[in-house]
Amino acid sequence: MTRESAGNSGDDGYSVVYDLDSDCTVDDISHDTPYLAEINGIVDYGVFVDLSDEVSGLVHESVLEGTYAVGDELVVELETVRDNGDVAFEPIDVDDYAVQAVSHDYALTGTDRLEANVGEQIHLEGEVVQVKQTGGPTIFHIADEYGVVPCAAFEEAGVRAYPQVEVGDVVRITGTPEHRDGSVQIEVDGLSKLDDDVAADARERIEAAIEARAEPHDVEPLIDWPAFEKLRPDLKEVAQLLRRTVLEGRPIRVRHHADGDGMCAAVPVQIALERFIADVHENDDAPRHLVKRLPAKAPFYEMEDATRDLNFALEDREKHGQQLPLLLMLDNGSTAEDVPAYETLAHYDIPIAVVDHHHPDPEAVEDLLDAHVNPYLHDEDYRITTGMCCVELARMIYPDLTDELRHVPAVAGLSDRSKADAMGDYLELAAEEGFDEERLQDVSEALDYAAFWLRYNSGDQLIQDVLQVDSDDDERHEELIEFFAERAREEVDEQLDAAMAHLEHEDLDNGAHLYRIDVENFAHRFTFPAPGKTTGEIHDRKIEETGDPVITVGYGPDFAVLRSDGVRLDIPRMVSELEEEVPGGGVSGGGHLVVGSIKFVKGKREDVIDALVEKMEDAEIDEALSSAAPIDD
């Protein structure tokens, strides 16, 4: 280590005297270099001095002049380091000097080299991303340029070690990597919080590495689809945000619509994140703890779900020392109805990203979102489903998942009855993987059936087995979808046997058939299929029966579910108009051109339904929105 000698001056004319940081060792000092020391003891044969917590030595009485007291400062030079490790110093005279701090010259080991250093003491610098107090040690999760590792520091059983260190601090760990329950964990010998320039340098180094690693993979799209290419930059932005979130050790909470398209969107992203987390974190349990997927029944983020999510996040922060999560909304979350829930999370600075294909209200939600993907923002529409988007998103996060996802966009499209001109290509791609259209329809039916009975549970392994993603038991998959699809069809038949006799029909002035049914009074409740599914099944049968444009409305005391075929309803616009036209109706809702739902107050049902029918009579007949239109335009 090179130093200026005591006889040399700094830029300002003063001599330079070096002040060792507390963690400096003998390896950090050199001969012919002045150091600031403090006297810690006086004996007959000299004085003992400290240069740091690790460097102490003797100044012999033969080279001392005058008298000294414990606590006095002394400028010294290294005289010798004896074979037994004892260090001797001698004093030097320096009248005017400037003090320059000296940091310990650490040889740092990154989290990428822990396995190679098991059993050996290492030094590691990183940011604290989680602090968990157990009944034994305190577990600090430390993120550096390469990953995240748990570090166990023991004060005494159940007592917080290093209480001055919090999440967000940059620290230096000295410890020994050891195997614990199949993972690598560092047993901490020492932990110090970095300050000022040292911390800033470490942050800058870590940030640069995270920025590079967060860059999404540049994957070729599964099919050539010009309309979809408009969305790819936005999807890359979300992929980068999610990868950065993983690298920073922050949890991710995935909320998705509880239907086929919603699950085709959420499951690939969930698995991609779990695999990326497994690569980044040394703790094998990290994927399970850091990603939670939860279905949402409503077509928007309800306050009930938001407050529950927030409460769980705050509890996890208190109990497990986790950061507050990022919220990822899929197949949901683009409308003004989401705003109260988003504003609730905003009080805690929880970031939110949305991938959706329902008609958005950008002015209402954009200021509350960190990222937003929606085909309507690029003059496209609902036919690009969220599941199609999220398969590409998952591949940008973790491209090795690609071979397991080739059939999923076709399932998403069939589940949401997409008439995109790319559906033919997606069906062909699925067929190459052994999924003909009949099997894809069975998967779609099975997803709906499983989602209904799971209620608010994610059913992770069950849904993965149904969708055949991250599941290698082909025989069980085939038996499962055959069983669920058959059960679904039988229960739909039972429902429609009871309901169809109560169906009301009228011919609208625009040439469309309108079918109405009170699903509250003329369909079985609390069983499969739910009102929306019941309405959809009636709708599909009437399309096949008539071959004409069809609108179907299933309504209850305070809601209506809408389906149309060959008629451009523009449900979001209709909802906005009904809000103004039916005073006191409490109208809200959403959807897209051919599928949607509306809520209202019970006492205004007749007024709302009558006004709705008038709008349907004025709706434009559009053959492009008909199921009779060819899939491949």
C-alpha positions as CSV (number, residue, x, y, z in Angstrom):
1,M,0.0,0.0,0.0
2,T,1.6,3.3,-1.0
3,R,1.4,6.3,1.4
4,E,2.9,9.8,1.4
5,S,5.7,10.0,4.0
6,A,5.5,12.3,7.0
7,G,8.0,14.6,5.3
8,N,5.8,15.1,2.2
9,S,2.9,17.5,2.2
10,G,-0.6,17.3,0.8
11,D,-2.0,19.7,-1.7
12,D,-2.7,22.3,0.9
13,G,0.8,22.3,2.3
14,Y,0.1,20.1,5.4
15,S,1.7,16.8,6.0
16,V,-0.6,13.8,5.8
17,V,-1.3,11.5,8.7
18,Y,-3.4,8.4,8.1
19,D,-6.3,7.4,10.4
20,L,-7.2,3.7,10.1
21,D,-10.8,2.6,10.0
22,S,-11.9,0.4,12.9
23,D,-11.8,-2.8,10.7
24,C,-8.3,-2.2,9.3
25,T,-5.7,-4.9,10.0
26,V,-1.8,-5.1,10.1
27,D,-2.0,-5.8,6.4
28,D,-3.3,-2.3,5.8
29,I,-0.2,-0.5,7.3
30,S,3.2,0.1,5.8
31,H,6.7,1.3,6.9
32,D,7.7,4.9,6.7
33,T,4.1,6.0,6.9
34,P,2.6,8.2,9.7
35,Y,-0.5,6.9,11.5
36,L,-2.8,8.4,14.1
37,A,-2.8,6.3,17.3
38,E,-4.5,6.5,20.7
39,I,-2.8,5.4,23.9
40,N,-4.8,2.6,25.6
41,G,-2.3,1.6,28.4
42,I,0.9,2.7,30.2
43,V,3.5,0.4,31.6
44,D,7.0,0.7,32.9
45,Y,8.6,-0.2,29.6
46,G,6.4,2.0,27.3
47,V,2.9,2.7,26.2
48,F,0.4,0.6,24.2
49,V,-1.4,2.3,21.4
50,D,-4.5,1.4,19.2
51,L,-4.5,2.3,15.5
52,S,-7.8,0.4,14.9
53,D,-9.9,-2.3,16.6
54,E,-7.6,-4.8,15.0
55,V,-4.2,-3.1,15.2
56,S,-2.5,-2.5,18.5
57,G,1.2,-2.3,19.6
58,L,3.9,-1.1,21.9
59,V,5.9,2.2,21.7
60,H,9.0,1.4,23.8
61,E,10.0,3.8,26.6
62,S,13.4,4.2,25.0
63,V,12.0,6.2,22.1
64,L,9.5,8.2,24.2
65,E,9.9,11.7,25.5
66,G,7.7,13.5,28.0
67,T,4.7,12.1,29.9
68,Y,1.5,10.6,28.5
69,A,-2.0,9.6,29.6
70,V,-4.5,7.0,28.4
71,G,-6.6,8.6,25.7
72,D,-3.8,10.8,24.3
73,E,-3.3,10.8,20.6
74,L,0.1,10.0,19.1
75,V,1.5,10.0,15.6
76,V,3.5,6.8,15.0
77,E,5.3,4.8,12.3
78,L,5.6,1.0,12.1
79,E,8.9,-0.2,13.5
80,T,8.5,-4.0,13.2
81,V,6.1,-6.9,13.2
82,R,7.6,-9.8,15.1
83,D,7.3,-13.4,14.3
84,N,4.8,-13.9,17.2
85,G,2.6,-11.2,15.8
86,D,3.5,-8.5,18.3
87,V,3.8,-5.0,16.7
88,A,6.1,-2.2,17.7
89,F,5.8,1.4,16.8
90,E,7.9,4.5,17.2
91,P,6.7,8.1,17.6
92,I,7.4,10.8,15.0
93,D,7.1,14.6,15.2
94,V,4.6,16.2,12.9
95,D,3.7,19.8,13.7
96,D,0.9,20.6,11.2
97,Y,-0.9,17.7,9.4
98,A,-4.0,16.7,7.7
99,V,-5.8,13.5,8.6
100,Q,-6.7,11.1,5.8
101,A,-9.0,8.1,6.5
102,V,-7.8,4.6,5.4
103,S,-10.3,1.8,4.7
104,H,-9.6,-1.9,5.1
105,D,-8.6,-3.4,1.8
106,Y,-11.1,-6.2,1.6
107,A,-11.0,-9.1,-0.8
108,L,-14.7,-9.4,-1.3
109,T,-16.5,-12.6,-2.3
110,G,-19.7,-12.4,-4.2
111,T,-22.8,-14.5,-3.7
112,D,-21.9,-16.2,-7.0
113,R,-18.8,-17.9,-5.3
114,L,-20.3,-19.0,-2.0
115,E,-20.4,-22.7,-2.8
116,A,-16.6,-22.6,-3.7
117,N,-15.9,-21.0,-0.3
118,V,-18.0,-23.2,2.0
119,G,-16.2,-23.6,5.3
120,E,-13.8,-20.6,4.7
121,Q,-14.2,-17.1,6.1
122,I,-15.2,-14.5,3.5
123,H,-16.1,-10.8,3.2
124,L,-19.3,-9.8,1.4
125,E,-20.9,-6.4,0.8
126,G,-24.5,-5.8,-0.1
127,E,-27.8,-4.2,0.7
128,V,-30.1,-5.6,3.5
129,V,-33.4,-6.6,1.8
130,Q,-34.9,-8.6,4.7
131,V,-34.3,-8.9,8.4
132,K,-36.1,-11.9,10.1
133,Q,-35.8,-12.6,13.8
134,T,-36.1,-16.3,14.6
135,G,-36.2,-18.1,17.9
136,G,-32.5,-18.4,17.5
137,P,-30.4,-16.2,15.3
138,T,-31.3,-13.0,13.3
139,I,-31.4,-13.8,9.6
140,F,-30.2,-10.9,7.4
141,H,-30.9,-11.4,3.7
142,I,-28.2,-9.6,1.8
143,A,-28.3,-8.7,-2.0
144,D,-25.1,-8.0,-3.9
145,E,-24.4,-7.8,-7.6
146,Y,-25.0,-11.5,-8.1
147,G,-27.8,-12.6,-5.9
148,V,-29.4,-12.8,-2.4
149,V,-28.0,-14.8,0.5
150,P,-29.3,-15.4,4.1
151,C,-26.8,-14.5,6.8
152,A,-27.3,-15.8,10.3
153,A,-26.1,-13.6,13.2
154,F,-26.4,-14.9,16.8
155,E,-26.6,-12.6,19.8
156,E,-28.6,-15.0,22.0
157,A,-31.7,-17.0,21.4
158,G,-34.5,-14.8,20.1
159,V,-32.5,-11.6,20.6
160,R,-32.0,-9.2,17.7
161,A,-28.4,-9.1,16.5
162,Y,-27.0,-5.8,15.2
163,P,-30.2,-3.8,16.1
164,Q,-28.8,-0.7,14.4
165,V,-29.0,-2.4,11.0
166,E,-32.3,-2.1,9.0
167,V,-33.6,-3.0,5.6
168,G,-32.1,-0.7,3.0
169,D,-28.7,-0.4,4.8
170,V,-25.5,-1.3,2.9
171,V,-23.4,-3.6,5.1
172,R,-20.2,-5.6,5.1
173,I,-20.4,-9.1,6.3
174,T,-17.5,-11.2,7.6
175,G,-18.5,-14.8,8.0
176,T,-18.4,-18.4,6.8
177,P,-20.7,-20.0,4.2
178,E,-22.2,-23.2,5.4
179,H,-24.8,-25.6,4.1
180,R,-28.1,-25.4,6.0
181,D,-31.2,-27.5,4.9
182,G,-29.9,-27.8,1.4
183,S,-29.1,-24.1,0.9
184,V,-26.0,-22.0,1.5
185,Q,-26.2,-19.7,4.5
186,I,-23.4,-17.4,5.9
187,E,-22.7,-17.8,9.6
188,V,-21.8,-14.2,10.6
189,D,-18.6,-13.4,12.5
190,G,-19.0,-9.6,12.1
191,L,-21.4,-7.2,10.4
192,S,-20.8,-3.5,9.9
193,K,-23.0,-0.8,8.4
194,L,-21.2,1.1,5.6
195,D,-21.4,4.9,5.7
196,D,-20.8,7.9,3.4
197,D,-18.5,7.3,0.4
198,V,-18.0,3.6,1.1
199,A,-21.7,2.9,1.1
200,A,-22.2,5.1,-1.9
201,D,-19.6,3.2,-3.9
202,A,-21.1,-0.1,-2.9
203,R,-24.6,1.1,-3.9
204,E,-23.4,2.3,-7.2
205,R,-21.6,-1.0,-7.9
206,I,-24.7,-3.1,-6.9
207,E,-27.1,-0.8,-8.8
208,A,-25.1,-1.0,-12.0
209,A,-25.1,-4.8,-11.8
210,I,-28.8,-5.0,-11.0
211,E,-29.6,-2.7,-13.9
212,A,-27.8,-5.0,-16.2
213,R,-29.3,-8.2,-14.8
214,A,-32.8,-6.8,-14.8
215,E,-32.7,-6.4,-18.6
216,P,-35.3,-8.7,-20.1
217,H,-34.3,-11.4,-22.5
218,D,-34.8,-10.6,-26.2
219,V,-36.8,-13.6,-27.2
220,E,-38.3,-14.2,-30.6
221,P,-42.2,-14.0,-30.5
222,L,-43.9,-17.4,-30.7
223,I,-45.8,-16.3,-33.9
224,D,-45.4,-13.5,-36.4
225,W,-48.2,-11.0,-35.5
226,P,-47.8,-7.3,-36.4
227,A,-50.7,-6.2,-34.2
228,F,-49.0,-7.7,-31.1
229,E,-45.6,-6.2,-31.9
230,K,-47.0,-2.8,-30.7
231,L,-47.3,-4.2,-27.2
232,R,-43.8,-5.7,-26.9
233,P,-42.0,-2.5,-25.7
234,D,-44.6,-2.2,-22.9
235,L,-44.2,-5.9,-22.0
236,K,-40.4,-5.5,-21.9
237,E,-40.9,-2.6,-19.4
238,V,-42.9,-4.9,-17.2
239,A,-40.4,-7.7,-17.5
240,Q,-37.6,-5.4,-16.5
241,L,-39.6,-4.2,-13.5
242,L,-40.3,-7.7,-12.4
243,R,-36.8,-8.9,-12.8
244,R,-35.5,-5.9,-10.9
245,T,-38.0,-6.6,-8.1
246,V,-36.7,-10.1,-7.8
247,L,-33.0,-8.9,-7.7
248,E,-33.9,-6.4,-5.0
249,G,-35.5,-9.2,-2.8
250,R,-38.9,-7.6,-2.8
251,P,-42.0,-9.9,-2.8
252,I,-44.5,-10.0,-5.7
253,R,-48.2,-10.4,-5.3
254,V,-50.0,-11.5,-8.5
255,R,-53.8,-10.8,-8.7
256,H,-55.6,-12.1,-11.8
257,H,-59.2,-12.6,-13.0
258,A,-60.4,-16.0,-12.0
259,D,-61.2,-17.4,-15.5
260,G,-59.4,-19.3,-18.2
261,D,-57.6,-16.3,-19.7
262,G,-56.6,-14.9,-16.3
263,M,-55.1,-18.2,-15.3
264,C,-53.3,-18.6,-18.7
265,A,-51.8,-15.2,-17.9
266,A,-50.9,-15.6,-14.3
267,V,-49.5,-19.2,-14.2
268,P,-46.7,-18.7,-16.7
269,V,-45.6,-15.5,-15.1
270,Q,-45.7,-17.0,-11.6
271,I,-43.5,-20.0,-12.7
272,A,-41.1,-17.7,-14.6
273,L,-40.7,-15.6,-11.5
274,E,-40.3,-18.6,-9.2
275,R,-37.5,-20.0,-11.4
276,F,-35.8,-16.6,-11.7
277,I,-36.0,-16.2,-7.9
278,A,-34.5,-19.7,-7.4
279,D,-31.5,-18.6,-9.6
280,V,-31.1,-15.3,-7.6
281,H,-31.6,-16.5,-4.0
282,E,-29.5,-19.0,-2.1
283,N,-32.5,-19.8,0.1
284,D,-34.5,-22.7,-1.5
285,D,-37.7,-21.5,0.1
286,A,-37.5,-18.1,-1.5
287,P,-39.8,-18.8,-4.5
288,R,-42.5,-20.0,-2.2
289,H,-42.2,-16.9,0.1
290,L,-41.7,-14.2,-2.5
291,V,-44.4,-14.9,-5.1
292,K,-48.1,-15.2,-4.2
293,R,-50.8,-15.8,-6.9
294,L,-54.4,-15.0,-6.0
295,P,-57.5,-15.1,-8.2
296,A,-60.0,-12.2,-8.2
297,K,-63.7,-12.9,-8.9
298,A,-64.7,-9.3,-9.7
299,P,-63.7,-7.6,-13.0
300,F,-61.8,-5.0,-11.0
301,Y,-59.6,-4.8,-7.9
302,E,-62.0,-4.8,-5.1
303,M,-61.4,-2.9,-1.8
304,E,-61.9,-6.2,0.0
305,D,-59.0,-7.8,-1.9
306,A,-56.9,-4.7,-1.6
307,T,-57.2,-4.3,2.1
308,R,-56.6,-8.0,2.6
309,D,-53.5,-7.9,0.4
310,L,-52.3,-4.8,2.3
311,N,-52.9,-6.4,5.7
312,F,-51.0,-9.6,4.7
313,A,-48.1,-7.4,3.4
314,L,-47.9,-5.4,6.6
315,E,-48.0,-8.6,8.7
316,D,-45.2,-10.1,6.6
317,R,-43.1,-7.0,7.1
318,E,-43.7,-7.2,10.9
319,K,-43.3,-10.9,11.3
320,H,-40.7,-11.8,8.7
321,G,-39.0,-8.5,8.0
322,Q,-40.0,-8.5,4.3
323,Q,-40.3,-5.4,2.1
324,L,-43.7,-4.4,1.0
325,P,-44.6,-6.2,-2.3
326,L,-45.1,-5.2,-5.8
327,L,-48.6,-5.8,-7.1
328,L,-49.0,-7.3,-10.5
329,M,-52.6,-7.2,-11.9
330,L,-53.4,-9.5,-14.8
331,D,-56.5,-9.6,-16.9
332,N,-57.9,-6.9,-14.7
333,G,-57.1,-3.5,-13.3
334,S,-57.4,-0.9,-16.1
335,T,-60.5,0.9,-15.1
336,A,-61.7,3.7,-12.8
337,E,-63.3,1.1,-10.5
338,D,-59.7,0.0,-9.6
339,V,-58.8,3.5,-8.4
340,P,-59.9,3.3,-4.7
341,A,-58.0,0.1,-4.2
342,Y,-54.9,1.5,-5.9
343,E,-55.1,4.6,-3.8
344,T,-55.2,2.5,-0.7
345,L,-51.9,0.9,-1.7
346,A,-50.4,4.2,-2.7
347,H,-50.4,5.3,1.0
348,Y,-47.7,2.6,1.5
349,D,-45.8,3.3,-1.8
350,I,-46.6,-0.2,-3.1
351,P,-45.7,-0.3,-6.8
352,I,-48.4,-1.6,-9.2
353,A,-48.0,-3.0,-12.7
354,V,-51.0,-4.0,-14.9
355,V,-51.3,-6.3,-18.0
356,D,-54.9,-6.3,-19.2
357,H,-57.0,-6.4,-22.3
358,H,-60.3,-4.9,-21.1
359,H,-61.2,-1.4,-22.2
360,P,-59.1,0.9,-20.0
361,D,-59.6,4.3,-18.5
362,P,-56.0,5.7,-18.7
363,E,-56.8,9.1,-17.2
364,A,-58.1,7.4,-14.1
365,V,-55.3,4.8,-13.5
366,E,-52.1,5.9,-15.2
367,D,-50.8,8.1,-12.4
368,L,-51.2,5.2,-10.0
369,L,-49.4,2.6,-12.1
370,D,-45.7,2.0,-12.5
371,A,-46.3,0.1,-15.8
372,H,-49.4,-0.6,-17.9
373,V,-49.9,-3.0,-20.9
374,N,-53.2,-2.9,-22.7
375,P,-53.9,-3.4,-26.5
376,Y,-56.4,-0.5,-26.4
377,L,-53.5,1.9,-25.7
378,H,-52.2,1.0,-29.1
379,D,-55.4,1.1,-31.1
380,E,-55.9,-2.7,-30.8
381,D,-58.6,-4.4,-28.7
382,Y,-59.6,-7.3,-26.5
383,R,-58.9,-10.0,-29.2
384,I,-55.2,-9.8,-28.0
385,T,-55.9,-11.6,-24.7
386,T,-54.0,-11.1,-21.5
387,G,-52.9,-14.8,-21.6
388,M,-51.3,-14.2,-25.0
389,C,-49.5,-11.2,-23.6
390,C,-48.3,-12.9,-20.5
391,V,-46.8,-15.9,-22.2
392,E,-44.5,-13.5,-24.0
393,L,-43.9,-11.7,-20.7
394,A,-43.0,-15.0,-18.9
395,R,-40.5,-15.8,-21.7
396,M,-38.9,-12.4,-21.4
397,I,-38.4,-13.1,-17.7
398,Y,-37.3,-16.7,-18.0
399,P,-36.9,-17.9,-21.6
400,D,-36.1,-21.5,-20.7
401,L,-39.8,-21.9,-19.9
402,T,-40.7,-21.5,-23.6
403,D,-41.2,-25.2,-24.5
404,E,-43.8,-25.6,-21.7
405,L,-45.9,-22.6,-22.9
406,R,-46.4,-23.1,-26.6
407,H,-50.0,-24.3,-26.2
408,V,-51.0,-21.7,-23.6
409,P,-51.9,-18.7,-25.9
410,A,-54.4,-21.0,-27.8
411,V,-56.0,-22.0,-24.5
412,A,-56.2,-18.3,-23.5
413,G,-57.8,-17.4,-26.9
414,L,-60.4,-20.1,-26.8
415,S,-61.2,-19.4,-23.1
416,D,-61.9,-15.7,-24.0
417,R,-63.4,-16.5,-27.4
418,S,-60.9,-14.4,-29.2
419,K,-61.5,-13.8,-32.8
420,A,-57.9,-12.5,-33.4
421,D,-56.5,-13.1,-36.8
422,A,-53.6,-14.9,-35.1
423,M,-55.7,-17.6,-33.5
424,G,-55.1,-19.9,-36.4
425,D,-51.3,-19.6,-35.9
426,Y,-51.7,-20.2,-32.1
427,L,-53.9,-23.3,-32.8
428,E,-51.3,-24.6,-35.2
429,L,-48.5,-24.0,-32.6
430,A,-50.5,-25.9,-30.0
431,A,-51.2,-28.8,-32.4
432,E,-47.4,-29.2,-32.9
433,E,-47.2,-29.8,-29.1
434,G,-50.0,-32.4,-29.2
435,F,-52.9,-30.1,-28.3
436,D,-55.6,-30.4,-30.9
437,E,-58.5,-28.0,-30.7
438,E,-60.7,-30.5,-28.8
439,R,-58.1,-31.0,-26.2
440,L,-57.6,-27.2,-25.9
441,Q,-61.4,-26.8,-25.4
442,D,-61.2,-29.4,-22.6
443,V,-58.4,-27.6,-20.9
444,S,-60.4,-24.4,-21.1
445,E,-63.5,-26.0,-19.6
446,A,-61.4,-27.7,-16.9
447,L,-59.8,-24.4,-15.9
448,D,-63.2,-22.7,-15.5
449,Y,-64.5,-25.7,-13.5
450,A,-61.5,-25.8,-11.2
451,A,-61.5,-22.0,-10.7
452,F,-65.1,-22.1,-9.6
453,W,-64.6,-24.7,-6.9
454,L,-61.2,-23.2,-5.8
455,R,-63.1,-19.9,-5.0
456,Y,-60.4,-17.6,-3.7
457,N,-57.6,-20.2,-3.5
458,S,-54.9,-20.2,-6.1
459,G,-54.7,-24.0,-6.3
460,D,-51.2,-23.8,-7.6
461,Q,-50.3,-27.4,-8.4
462,L,-53.8,-28.3,-9.5
463,I,-54.0,-25.5,-12.0
464,Q,-50.5,-26.3,-13.3
465,D,-51.5,-29.9,-13.8
466,V,-54.7,-28.8,-15.7
467,L,-52.8,-26.4,-17.8
468,Q,-49.8,-28.8,-18.2
469,V,-47.2,-26.2,-17.3
470,D,-44.4,-27.1,-14.9
471,S,-46.1,-30.5,-14.7
472,D,-44.6,-33.6,-16.3
473,D,-47.3,-36.2,-15.7
474,D,-49.0,-36.4,-19.1
475,E,-51.3,-39.2,-18.1
476,R,-52.6,-37.4,-15.0
477,H,-53.1,-34.2,-17.1
478,E,-55.2,-36.0,-19.7
479,E,-57.3,-37.9,-17.1
480,L,-57.8,-34.7,-15.1
481,I,-59.0,-32.5,-17.9
482,E,-61.2,-35.2,-19.2
483,F,-62.8,-35.6,-15.8
484,F,-63.2,-31.9,-15.1
485,A,-64.4,-31.0,-18.6
486,E,-67.0,-33.8,-18.5
487,R,-68.2,-32.7,-15.1
488,A,-68.4,-29.1,-16.3
489,R,-70.5,-30.0,-19.3
490,E,-72.8,-32.2,-17.3
491,E,-73.4,-29.5,-14.7
492,V,-73.9,-26.9,-17.5
493,D,-76.5,-29.2,-19.0
494,E,-78.3,-29.5,-15.7
495,Q,-78.3,-25.7,-15.2
496,L,-79.6,-25.0,-18.7
497,D,-82.2,-27.7,-18.5
498,A,-83.7,-25.7,-15.6
499,A,-83.0,-22.2,-17.1
500,M,-83.9,-22.3,-20.8
501,A,-87.6,-22.6,-20.2
502,H,-87.5,-19.2,-18.5
503,L,-85.6,-17.4,-21.3
504,E,-87.3,-14.3,-22.7
505,H,-86.8,-13.4,-26.4
506,E,-87.4,-10.4,-28.5
507,D,-86.3,-9.2,-32.0
508,L,-84.5,-5.9,-31.8
509,D,-84.9,-3.2,-34.5
510,N,-81.3,-3.6,-35.6
511,G,-81.9,-7.2,-36.5
512,A,-80.3,-8.8,-33.5
513,H,-82.0,-11.4,-31.2
514,L,-82.1,-10.4,-27.6
515,Y,-82.4,-13.1,-24.9
516,R,-82.9,-12.3,-21.3
517,I,-83.0,-14.5,-18.2
518,D,-83.3,-13.9,-14.5
519,V,-80.4,-16.0,-13.3
520,E,-81.2,-15.2,-9.6
521,N,-84.6,-16.9,-9.8
522,F,-84.3,-19.3,-12.7
523,A,-80.9,-20.9,-12.3
524,H,-79.3,-22.9,-9.5
525,R,-77.3,-20.7,-7.1
526,F,-74.0,-21.3,-5.4
527,T,-73.0,-24.1,-7.8
528,F,-71.3,-24.4,-11.2
529,P,-71.9,-22.7,-13.5
530,A,-71.9,-19.3,-12.0
531,P,-74.3,-16.6,-13.5
532,G,-71.7,-15.3,-15.9
533,K,-70.9,-18.8,-17.2
534,T,-74.6,-19.7,-17.3
535,T,-75.3,-16.6,-19.5
536,G,-72.4,-17.4,-21.7
537,E,-73.5,-21.0,-22.3
538,I,-77.1,-19.9,-23.1
539,H,-75.6,-17.3,-25.5
540,D,-73.4,-19.9,-27.3
541,R,-76.4,-22.2,-27.8
542,K,-78.6,-19.4,-29.2
543,I,-75.8,-18.4,-31.6
544,E,-75.6,-22.0,-32.9
545,E,-79.4,-22.2,-33.1
546,T,-80.1,-19.0,-34.9
547,G,-77.0,-18.2,-36.9
548,D,-77.9,-14.5,-36.5
549,P,-76.5,-11.7,-34.4
550,V,-77.3,-12.5,-30.7
551,I,-77.3,-10.5,-27.5
552,T,-77.8,-12.3,-24.2
553,V,-78.4,-10.7,-20.8
554,G,-78.3,-12.7,-17.5
555,Y,-79.4,-10.5,-14.6
556,G,-80.0,-10.7,-10.9
557,P,-81.2,-8.2,-8.3
558,D,-78.3,-5.8,-8.7
559,F,-76.2,-7.0,-11.6
560,A,-76.3,-7.9,-15.3
561,V,-73.9,-10.0,-17.4
562,L,-73.8,-9.2,-21.1
563,R,-72.7,-11.3,-24.1
564,S,-73.0,-10.3,-27.8
565,D,-72.1,-11.9,-31.1
566,G,-72.1,-10.0,-34.3
567,V,-73.2,-6.8,-32.5
568,R,-70.8,-4.0,-31.4
569,L,-72.0,-3.1,-27.9
570,D,-69.1,-1.1,-26.6
571,I,-69.9,-2.0,-23.1
572,P,-67.6,0.5,-21.4
573,R,-69.3,3.4,-23.2
574,M,-72.7,2.1,-22.4
575,V,-71.9,1.9,-18.7
576,S,-70.7,5.5,-18.8
577,E,-73.9,6.7,-20.4
578,L,-76.1,4.7,-18.0
579,E,-74.3,6.3,-15.0
580,E,-75.7,9.7,-16.3
581,E,-79.0,8.5,-17.7
582,V,-80.3,6.6,-14.6
583,P,-80.0,9.0,-11.7
584,G,-79.6,7.1,-8.4
585,G,-78.9,3.9,-10.3
586,G,-75.4,3.4,-8.8
587,V,-74.4,2.0,-12.2
588,S,-70.8,0.7,-12.6
589,G,-69.1,-2.0,-14.6
590,G,-66.9,-2.7,-17.5
591,G,-65.7,-5.1,-20.2
592,H,-65.1,-4.7,-23.9
593,L,-67.0,-4.7,-27.1
594,V,-68.8,-8.1,-26.7
595,V,-68.5,-9.2,-23.1
596,G,-69.1,-7.3,-19.9
597,S,-70.9,-6.9,-16.6
598,I,-72.9,-4.1,-14.9
599,K,-73.8,-3.4,-11.3
600,F,-76.6,-1.2,-10.1
601,V,-78.8,-0.7,-7.0
602,K,-81.6,-3.2,-6.6
603,G,-84.4,-0.7,-6.7
604,K,-83.3,0.6,-10.1
605,R,-83.0,-2.7,-11.9
606,E,-85.9,-2.2,-14.2
607,D,-84.8,1.3,-15.2
608,V,-81.3,0.1,-15.9
609,I,-82.3,-2.9,-17.9
610,D,-84.8,-0.9,-20.0
611,A,-82.2,1.7,-20.7
612,L,-79.7,-1.0,-21.6
613,V,-82.1,-2.6,-24.1
614,E,-82.7,0.7,-25.8
615,K,-78.9,1.0,-26.3
616,M,-78.7,-2.5,-27.7
617,E,-81.4,-1.7,-30.3
618,D,-79.2,1.2,-31.5
619,A,-76.0,-0.9,-31.5
620,E,-74.2,-1.5,-34.8
621,I,-74.4,-5.0,-36.4
622,D,-70.7,-6.0,-37.1
623,E,-70.0,-9.3,-38.8
624,A,-66.3,-9.0,-37.8
625,L,-67.5,-9.7,-34.2
626,S,-69.5,-12.7,-35.2
627,S,-68.4,-16.2,-34.2
628,A,-69.3,-17.1,-37.8
629,A,-66.5,-15.0,-39.0
630,P,-63.4,-16.9,-40.0
631,I,-60.7,-17.3,-37.4
632,D,-57.9,-16.5,-39.8
633,D,-58.7,-13.3,-41.6
